[in-house]
Amino acid sequence: MRRTVWKLGLSGLLLCIVIGCEQALSPITPAESPEADGVERVSTGIKLENPYSVESMKRAYDTLVARGSLAKGVLAADDFQPTHHYIRFKPETMEEYTALKRNADLVLWDYPLDYRFPEGMASYCDPAIPAGKPNYLYTAVAIGRELPSINYEILADLILSPEDGSNVLAKSAAVSGYYDVLEHEALRITGNLPKRKQGLAKSLWLPSGKIEVWDNVLGRKVPVVNVNVRTRNWFKWWDGYTDINGNFSCPKDYNGDISYSLRWQYPDNRFDIRDGRAGQAFYNGPSQSTSSWRVVFNSGLNWYWANIFKAGAFYVGQEPYGLNDIPFNLISIMALDEKAIPTEQALYSTGNENVTIRRYNLDGDTLNSYDLFMNTTHELGHAHHDHIYDGLLFGASVDLNYAQAWAYAIGYFMTTAAYPNVSHGYEVTMQGWEFGVQHRLPLMIDMVDIFNQRSEDSDNLQDFISGYTVRQLETIVSQKDCKTIYDFANKIRALPLPTGMTNTILNDYFNQYYNISSPSYAETKRSGGFNFTKGQKIYSPNKRFFLVWKSDGNLVLTDTKSSPWRNVWTSKTSGRVTTHCIMQPDGNLVIYNMNNPSGSQAVWCTGTWNNPDAGLSVVDNGRVVIYNKYRKERWSSTNDTGMRF
């Protein structure tokens, strides 16, 4: 069961929204395991001798001279000037760590670059880091480059070949003329030559690959979109992202072996995944590879992280609802390798704007791909709400149940878009919400969907609402004067009424949240076999609404109390040639063109055949309804599922 709690922090009242998901779908195991995760958490590696240090380059020159490969004196000691520093940032606080991560000008690594680590390594923690301090971050930067004012140390002075358009070797022009032979010899004497035989003649190649994850609900591999992929050969690297199909192609050519890796981070630092409460989650791919890298995560930590990342990437970059630009800026999703606790499966904290997701449910079962997607998009919904809300103190100002209504709705709509053919239970749709309860509200889901949950259970809400959009909901929740269900209801009432909606229907729905039952309304009935005549009006008993088949072929429900009169609903058949409109004995309301000499003669219908003894009603609340003989709704103007031909 999903639960909510309030937490009081030292900095004030913080809204920490927490949810717990039950595993509703049985996971499907992949038929094969194309990629193992290997060793995951590592604190040590194999130290390598750095071939690009000034000392290694000097030693390479000396051995070449001694062997007679270079003439003595072609280079002087002063020619070996460093071009780069190999540095380690040592942030003292998470604020400093986050500031470094947000620096788009630095390519930072979560582990030392002069060590070899096992394939499958998913996180690294330097054993020298004091308890409670963030992880160190490593990189190489050109000498003279301005750096952030965060503590760092220089691990080595380097001599690196220039990248295209760079002049970093300008101070070592003499060395640049011999760089290839010096580099090869430095790699040899430090034990770092590529495994395959390679001479001085360089054979260049472009790395590429594909990143996928096994979805154990869909039962197939799916691409991991916009995840950060990296290629590296010592201090030469490429930092890029997968495309919509999970593919990547590195435009930088390499001489010899490289290492592949990926970080669970979205472009522009929109969000990333942390290994628990520690540092960056990543995957150390194959090293010393000269071929493409194709990986499918089907188990272990990276399967867990990939499914969370898939949900975040869909929310930020693939959602189909036309939302405004979602303003995430390095939201950290802390993926805990832990079992849920009774009050908490996942949460969003307004205090540090981080999301927490747990891997296992209360029974210790691993959440499946669907549940991880739902939990992640729900919590990102809270972050989204917090970020776009233009008032002050979101956590303290906005009513908890109202905030949950948005998170449940956006989580539901994102998940149904990504899993359109999966049955979504009431624990996801909130349609089992009972009258008078003030949490786990279906409020915003009901604004959009076309399902009336009262048809399933008389204790459920009477929901005739439909026709609003997710983007309209987003606009409303962003407003500073919208903090409660009552505020939301007034904002909805201020919008133009969608097709099929009336103010009476809206008011009846919202009153249920204040323990006011939806009233029964009188209706004007027509039985099966009734034929419409063009221009003939069928009024509701209160004379406010009438249904008419117009001369232009359109069947229209009109509200006479609106000024001017408003068409509440139409069959959208205006301009079509129509000769008959009949409520058939089989329960289907059909508009025909009987003069059509070929093809279908039906122009429009409600699609409610096989309902003998059904009847048509025009109701005082502004609805047209087809009921079967048991008074079950089969079609209505509020949930129009009619068919046009």
N, C-alpha and C positions, 0 to 999 in steps of 0.2 A: 504494500500500500504506500502511496506517496504521502509524505508528511512535510509539514513546514514548521520551522522554529525561528524564534527571534534570538539573536545573540547580542549581548551588550559588551562592546569592546572598550579599551581604554580611551579611544579617540571619540567615543560617542556611540550612539545607537546605530548598529549596522544591521541591515537586512540581509540575512544569509538564507537564501532559498535552497532547500534541500529536498531531493526527491528520491524515492526508491522504486525501482522497476522490478516486477516479477518477470521471470523468463517464460514468455507465453508461447514461443515457437521452438520446435525441436531442431537442434543444429544438424546440418548436413556435412558429413566428413568428406574431404576431398579424396578422390580415387587414388591420387598419388601425391607424393611430397616432393615437388621440384626443388625446394630450397629449405635447408635446415637452418635454424637460428644460430646454432653454435654456442660458444661461450658468450654470456650476455653482459654481466657486470664485472668490470676489471679495474684493478687499482695498480697493476704493474705491467710492464711490457719489456721487450728486449731492446736495450740501448744500442743504437747504431752509431758508428763513427761518422761524423758530419763531413761529407766530401767537399762542401761548398764554403767551409770556414776559410778564413785567410790563411790559417796555419796549414790546412790540408792542401790548398792551392800552391803555397810555397814549397811544401814537401813534394808535391807532384812535379813542380819545375825542377827541383834538385834531382829527382830520380830520372827524369827525362834527360837532363844534362849528363848525369853519370852514365846513362846507357848510350849516349851519343845521339839521341833522337833530336835534341836541341843543342845548338851551339852555346857554349858558356858565354855569358855576358849579353845575350840578346834581351834579357830582362834584368832590371835591377830590383833590389829589395823595396825601394820606394815606389815601384810600379804596382805593387800589390796593395792597392788601396781598397778598403771595403766599399761596397755599393749599397748594402742593406744591413739592417740589424734584424736578427732573430730575437724576438722579445716575448716575454710572458707578462700579461696583465694580471695584477693581483688585487681585484676589487675587494674592498673591505665590507661593503654592504650590498644587499640585493638591489638597492637603488643604483649603485655604481655598476653592478653587473648588467642591469637592464639598460642603462645608458649606453654601455658598450654594445650591447646587442642591437640597439636602435641605430647605431652609427653605420650608415649605409656605405661609407667609404672604406670600411675595414672588412676584410675577409678573415673571420676569426675561427679558430679551431678549438675544440673542447679537450684536446689531448696534445701532448708534445709531438712535434713533427720530426724529431730525430729518434723515434722509437718505432719498433714494429709491434703491432697489436694483432690479436687473432681475428680472423674473419668471424663476423657475427657479434662482435662486441657492440653492446647497445648503450652503455654508459661508462663513464670513466670518472674516478675520483682520486685525485692525487693524495696519497697518504700523508703528505706533509701539510696539507691544508688544516688550519686549526678548526676545531669543532664550531659549528654555527656560521662559518664563513663560506661565501660562494666559491664556486669552482674557478680555477685559473683559466685564462683564455690565451691562445697562442697565435702568432702571426709573424710575417716578415714584412718590413716596411723599408722604403728607400730612405737613405740617410738624409737628414734635413727636413723630413716630413713632419708637419705639426701633428701632435698626438693629443688625445684627450687628457685632461689633468687628473688622471687616475694612476695610482701607483703601478709601476712596471719595472722589470729588470731586463737588461740585455743579456741574453744567453750566449750569443755568438755574433761576431762580425762576419759578414758573408761577402763573397764575390759572385754575383749572379749575372747571367747573360741578359741583355736588355730585351724586354718585350717589344712588340711592334710599336713604333712611335715613341719609344723611351730612349733617353740618353744617359741612363744611369752609369754606363761605363765610360763616360766622357773623361772622367778624371783618371781612368786607367786605359787610355787609348792603346798603350803598348800591349797590355794584357789582352785586350779585345782581339788583336790580331792572331793570338795563339789560344783563344779561349776553348775551342773545340778539343784540341789536343790536351790542354791542361785539364779540362773537365773529365775527359775519358780516363786520363791517368789518375786523377783524384778519386774517381769512382773505383778504379781497380785497386789502388793501394789501401783504400778503406773498406774493401770487401763489399762494394755496392754495385758492381756491374750487373746489368740485367742477366737473368738466367739464360736466355737464349743468346747464342753467339752473335756478336755485333762488333763491327769494326768502326772506323772513324766515319765511313760513309753512312750518313743517317738515312734510315728508312722511316718516313713519317706516316702516321696514321691518325684517324679521328675517332675517338671513343664514342659509343652510343649504347642504347639499351632500352629496357622497358621495366617499369615497376608496377606490380599488381598485388592484390590481396585476395585471399579466398573468402568469399561471403558465404557463411554457413547457413544462411536463410534462403538466399537466392540459389544456392547450390552451384555457384560458378565463380570464376575469377573475374574481378572487376579492376579497372585501372585506378591507380592512385594518382590523382590530378594535382598539379602545382606543388609537389613536394620538392624540397631543395636537394638536388643531386650534385655531387662534387667529384672531380677527377684531380689527381695530384701525383706529381713526380717530385718528391722533395719540396722545393720552394716554388715550383711552377704549378699553377692550378687553374681550374675553371670552376665557376660557381653558377649553376643554372637550375632550371626547374622543368619538371615533366609537363607535357601538353595534355589535352583533354583525353587522349588515349593512353596516357601513362608513359609515352615515349619521351626520350631525351636524345639529343645529338649535340655533342661538344664541338664547337667551331674551332677549337684550339688544337693544333696538331702536336703530337708528342713523338719524341725519339726514344723508343724503348718502352720499358715497363712503367705501369702506373698503378695507383690504388684508386678504387671506387669507394664512395661512401655516400650516405644521405643523412640529412638532418630533418627531423619532423618539424619543419618550419615553413610557413606560407610566405609567398612573395611580399615584399615591403614590410616584413615583420608584423603582418596583421594578427597572426596568432602562432604559437608554437606549443609543443608538448614537452613537458618535463617528466623525467623519470622520478615519479613520486614528488617529494617536496624538494628534491635536489636539483641537479643541473639539467642541461639540454638532453633530450632523448635523441639518439641517432642510431645508425647502423653502419658498422665498418664492413664494407664489402670486400671482394677479392683483391688481394695485393699482387703486384708483379704480373699483372694481366696485360695481354696484348690483344684481347678480343672484346666483343660487346658484352654487356652485363644485363642479363634478364633474370629477375628475381620475383618469386611469388611467395608472399608471407602467408603461411598457413598454420602457424603455431607460435607459441612463446610470446615474449613481450612485444616484439615488433608486429605480430598479428594484432595484438590488443591496441597498440598505438596506431597502426594503419587504419583500423576501423574507426577510431576516434577522429583521426585526421581526415578520413573520407567524409565524415559528417561535417566537420568544420569547413572543409574546402567546398562542399556543396552549399552550405549556408552562405559563405562569403562570395563565392564566384559562380555558382550554378543554379541558384534558386530561380524558379520560373515565374515569380509573382511580381516582378518589376519593382522591387523595394528600392528605396533610396540607398545611396552608397552607405554600406554598413560601416560605421566609423571605428572599427576595432584598431587598436594600436598596441601590438604585442600583448594580447590577452594570453596569459599562460594557462594551459590546461594541465593541471597536475594529475597525472594518471597513476593512481595508487594501486599497487599490486596487493590489494587487501580485500577482505570480505566486508560487505556492508554492515553497518551498525543499525540498530532499530530506528534511529531517527534520521539516518542519512545514507543514501545510496550515491547521491551526487549533490553538489551545491555550487552556488555562485555567491561570492562575498563582495559586497560593495566597498569593503574596507581596502582591499588590495586589488580589486577587479580581476581576480583569478577564479578559474573554474576548477573544481575537483570532481574526478570521476573514479569510481571504484570498479575493480575488475570482476568481483564475485558478488552474488546475491547473499541474502541472509543465511541460506542453506549451504553456502560455500560453492555453488555451481557457477561456472564461468558464464558471464552474460554473452548472449549471441550477438551477431552483427547488427541485427535489427534493434535490440535493446540498447546497445552502445550508441547507435545512431540516434535513437529517440532521446536518451539521456543527455547526449552531447548537445543536440539542437535545442532541447528544453533549456539547459543552462546557458547556452549562448543567447537564447532568447532573453533571459534576464539581463545579460551583459548588454545586449542590443538596446533593451528598454532603458537601462541606466545611462547608456552613452547618448541616446537621442533625446532623453527627457530634458527639457529646457528650464526646469525649475531647480531649486536648491535641495540638497540632502535627499536624494532619491530614496535611500533606504529608510529614512525617518519620516518622509512625507507621504509616500505612496502606500495606499492600503495593500496589505499583504495578499488578500484574496483576489483583488483586482490585478495585482502584478502577476499572480499565478495564472490567472485566466489568459493573459497574453502569452506567457511561457508555454502553457499547455497547448494553446492554439498554434503558435508558430512551430513548436515541436511536432505537433500532429501534421500540419500542412507540409512541412519539410519532409517528414518521414513518408507520408503518403505519396509525395511526388517522387521520392527515390525508390519506394517499394509499392508501385501502383497495383500490383497483382497479389499482394499479401493481405490477408484478412486482418483488420485492425480491431482488436477487442475494445470493450468498454473502458478498460484501464488506460487506453490510449486516447479514445475519442471523448471521454468524460460523459458519454450519453446516458450512463447509468446514474447520474447525479439525481438525488431525490429532492423533492420539493421542500424548500425551507432551509436546506443545509447551506452554510456560508463558506465552504472551502471546496477545492477541486472543481471549480466552476466551468461549465461548458459555454459560458457567456459568449466568447469571441468565436469559438468554433461554430456556434449556432447562427452567428451573423452571416456565415458564408455557405455552410453546407445546406443540403436540400432534404435532410432526414428529420422526421418528427419522431423523437424518442418516445412520445406518449403512445404511439402505435404499438410499442413493444411492452410497455408496462404502465399501468394507470398511475403509479407513484412518480413517474418521470415527468419532466417539464412538458408542457404543451408548446411545441416549437413549430410555428408556421413561418419563421423568419428565414429568408435567404436573399441572395442577390448582392450583398455587400462584398467588397474585395479585401484581400489581405493588406494591400497597400493603403486602403482607407483606414484600416485598423491601426497600421503603423503610424500614420499621420496623427491619429487621435491620441495614441499613448505617448507621443512625443511632447504633448502640450502641457505646460506647467500647471494649468488649472484643471487638469484631468487626473485626479488622484484616487477616485473611488468608483464603485459600480454606478452610483447615482450620477457622477460627473460624466461617465462614459455614456450612460443612457441619454443624457441631454445632448451630448455631441452627436450621437447617432441620429437623434430626432431632428437635429439641425441640417442633416444631409438630405439631398434630394431622395425621395423614396424610390427604391428599385422597382422594377416591373413585378407586379403581384403583391406589393406591400401597401398597407394602409396604416395610418396613425393608430387606429384601433388595434390592429394586430401587434404593432410595436408596444403599445402601452400594456396590453394584456400580457405580453411576454415578460417585460421588465417587472411588472407588479408581482410576479411569482417569486422574485427574489426578496420580496418584502411580505411573504406569507399571504398574499392576496391571490386566491385561486382564479384561474382563467374562467370567465363566465361562459355559459352556454348561450348560443344565439339561434334565433328563429331563422327559418330558411324557406325559400320557395322551391318546390320540387317539380321535376319533370321525369316521367318514367321512360323506360326503353320503348322505342318506337316513335318518340316525339320528333316531328319535323319542324324545323325553323322556317319561318318566312322572312325574307329580307326586309329589314326595317322594323320587325316585331321586337318589342322590348319585354324582357322577363325581369321584373323588379324584385329586389329583396323585400321582405315584409316591411322593413322600416322605410322603404321608398328611397333610400339613399343611393343604392347601387342598382344598375340594370345591365343585363347581358343582351347584346344585339348583334345579329348577323347583318352587316352593312352592305350597301349596294356595291361597294368596291371589292367585296369578297372577304373582308376581314371580320373575324368574330371578336367582339370587344366587350370588356367589362369596364363601366364608367362610374366614377364617383361624382355625384351631383352636388356634394357639399364643398368640393374644392372650387376655388375661384381663380381662373376659369375651371370648368369641368376638366377632370383628369382621367385619362385612360389608365386604369390600374393594371390591366393586362390585355394583351391582344394575341391572336394566333399568328400574327406576322404574315398574313396572306393577302395583304392589300395589293391590288393591281393584278391578282391572279383571276383567271376566268373560273367562276364557281357557279354551279347550278343547284346543288343540294347541300343542306346541312342537317344532319340527323343524329339523334341519340339512339343508337341501334339497340335492338333487343339483346345483343350479346355483350352490352356494356361499353362499347366503343363509340366515342363521339367523333364523327368524321365529316369533313368538308369535301365534296366531290365536284369534279368537272365531268359530268356524264356525256358531254359532247366531245370528249377527247377520243379521236378515232382509233388511236393505238397507244400502247403502253399503259401505265397505271392511271386509273381515273380518280384515285384519291389525291387530294391536294395537301391535306393535313389531317392528323388524327391524334387522339390521346394515347393510343396503344393499349387500351384496356379491354381488349376482347377476352372472351372466355369468362365473362362475369355476368351470366344471365340474371335477370331481375335487378340489375344495378340501376341506379337513378342519378340524375343530375340535380344539383342544388345550388341556388344563388343565396348566399348567407349574409346576414346583417353586418358581419364584421368585414365584408369586402372580399369574400373568397367565392370562387366557383369550384365545386367539389363533385367528384364522382365517387359514390359509395357503393360497395357491393351489398348483397342482401343481408350481410351480418353487420352492416354499418362500419366496415373497414374502408378507410380511404384507399382508393386505387389511383387517383390523379387529383391534382388541385392546381389552381392558378398560382399559388405561392411556391409550389415545387414543380414547375412546369417541365415535364419530361416528354412533351408531345413530339410527334414525328412529322417532318415536312418532306414532301416529295417533289 
